């Protein structure tokens, strides 16, 4: 764990004229402390005040897990018992707080209770503090993302042997889950969209049986040493269905155009437009129904958002997906996705698998 | 899906003098609509207004999944595009709202944005509306919980053959995950606490290698047809460690006492005390570090909380765990857990596996 993160967060809390940052379970907590806390009905909350050292409130039941994460070495661990009121504990330690920020994923049941217990405080989004920290990756973080990308590339290398007519998406998904588990610390998601299911970008897996001639979108990701992987490739069983080869060629071009658009100083929306214009010019504009990409780090989806109209300026150290897709309902879909990092003078692509359509025998 | 639930929720919204209930991804949404929406940075929100029919706002990208759940048959589906502002869409449709309730798990980033966009509204916890509905189970819900309990009992029946000296908790956990997957629709959690790891109630699995003479706490759960299972049993590899047999005997007594205390009209805190007093009298009071149980349904942990001091009165149809535990740090732990349902005149235990210590050869 990079202990400086908590110091930098505290400085950012002061700069934003806040009294404290309150961080519940989720990627912000993991980023700041290394503690991968479960989101429970029992409150876990890291408090980063300007005027005190940081402290981490955990249910006594979770004390062992919190200590095992090492979080107690960078924040005072305060355990609350089953019959304590954790909200009152927080409020008592923040008397007179006027401006607080809460992490984006804190559940409303806690947000509303904190608002009631601290009626004098204004509540702000924690991302005003954490977003600028999290969206620029350090060299260590980029190494971790590259290692995760390499791990998911190795899983994609195994995909062709798993795809065969007669198998269901669910069976293939189970095998992929196992292989991600072998190469990563955690499995984040597995999408196997065969035939028409490929036209639903967030289809996971289902009972559909693969057939010869199917196009199959495989989008998989896991977590390795606290950082996420995320990569999509397209496969066909035997001969591609009519039109699919041409569509895939357009997508390869769009992907390349977006990657080549990445460098410090361009806007996120420009990167989106680089992919989108290729797809639009080829006549598939209406079939590219999502943004071109999302940031990635301790979280699968985080800033920056590579979406039309986003004026966010790309800076060196930003890591994000480039994943244009084309979806033809009831027929098939395709998406090519790599993780890239903006460098001082351009871009580094972390995923190395060929982006061409893979024909499975 | 029981379509009446949405009608009953709407009536409860009116009774509570609210203008609308706003429900994000999570168990409340699943309970009301059957839609198991992913919690994403893109807003999904069910709105149950008093003055309009219910509507479900989803990112366009999730439209197919939302429709596949059938949620569009009970609420108008409104899809927002990548460049729309979903918060503004909600605010525009709730002009002049004065009192709103939001589901407990809605992320703060959405809660705070809704508060900003609807400055005239007071925000309340959605549980004031949903808690009374969700905590009394219908006959169908009890059937579903019983089916889930039966499924997890079948996994516990397989545990002895998985435990053997030389295997790691992680390996055993992987096997259990697979068996839960075979008997349920989803795996919720797997705890294999061997030896001293058993003394940390929420330990999941780790690299520890099982040894002859280990006590092992196995606490597992999944979801079947939308309802959760959760059951804990204790196993030993060969001869129990010194003192473990006696400790387990106390726990069996405590478990029985709590189950026998369950009937309509008693308070949740009384059920807790029934287990706790047995453990306290045996000299292990300080080692029972958690509440006696939690409600269960579409969510693993929900109301009622079987915890000291809780004056909640038990009613027929409430379903919850009874799970006293005794934890001796650095030595071992034990917990016995079943799901029970309060009936008109007593209690029904849904799990059927023997509660005695299982000796694995």
Interface residues (C-beta under 8 A of the other chain):
Chain A: X24 X38 X40 X41 X60 X61 X62 X64 X65 X82 X83 X102 X103 X104 X105 X106 X107 X108 X109 X110 X111 X112 X113 X123 X124 X125 X126 X127 X174 X181 X200 X201 X202 X203 X289 X290 X291 X301 X302 X307 X308 X309
Chain B: X24 X38 X40 X41 X60 X61 X62 X64 X65 X82 X83 X102 X103 X104 X105 X106 X107 X108 X109 X110 X111 X112 X113 X123 X124 X125 X126 X127 X174 X181 X200 X201 X202 X203 X289 X290 X291 X301 X302 X307 X308 X309
